[in-house]
Amino acid sequence: MFKHILVPISFDEDRDTNQSIDIAKHLVDDATKITILHVMERVPPYATTYMPEGYIENSRAGLKTELEAMAKTLPNCSADVVSGHPGATILDYAEKVECDLIILASHRPAMSDYLLGSTAHHVVRHAKCSVHVVR
């Protein structure tokens, strides 16, 4: 089967990550490692002046706590929160931890996604491992 599965988690309202987690559960064996990952987009420096002190750190801690609760429902699973552009960061992370499968939830594409590209499209197009897209 797979040695390391990466499951990027988005907390957007239009994403159902439960399917991604269910698929990961069905693809694991005793030797498979699962990592669930959330990518926090970087906040431009000028915007941080409008945020309450500690907002980014508190958000990161809250997201990490939520991911760790999800990780407890999966065998041999860890959770991580990183910062960056979602598409590129998912790919860099997958390569860094040597994933051989990415299970990624996606929304139904809008016209702008065909013209500008979405996170799922970017990951599918550039991943060096298998990618399973869930809609």
Stockholm file with secondary structure:
# STOCKHOLM 1.0

chainA/1-135         MFKHILVPISFDEDRDTNQSIDIAKHLVDDATKITILHVMERVPPYATTYMPEGYIENSRAGLKTELEAMAKTLPNCSADVVSGHPGATILDYAEKVECDLIILASHRPAMSDYLLGSTAHHVVRHAKCSVHVVR
#=GR chainA/1-135 SS CCSEEEEECCCCTTCCTHHHHHHHHHHCCTTCEEEEEEEECCCCHHHHTTSCTTHHHHHHHHHHHHHHHHHTTSTTEEEEEEESCHHHHHHHHHHHTTCSEEEEECCCCCHHHHHHCCHHHHHHHHCSSEEEEEC
#=GC SS_cons         CCSEEEEECCCCTTCCTHHHHHHHHHHCCTTCEEEEEEEECCCCHHHHTTSCTTHHHHHHHHHHHHHHHHHTTSTTEEEEEEESCHHHHHHHHHHHTTCSEEEEECCCCCHHHHHHCCHHHHHHHHCSSEEEEEC
//
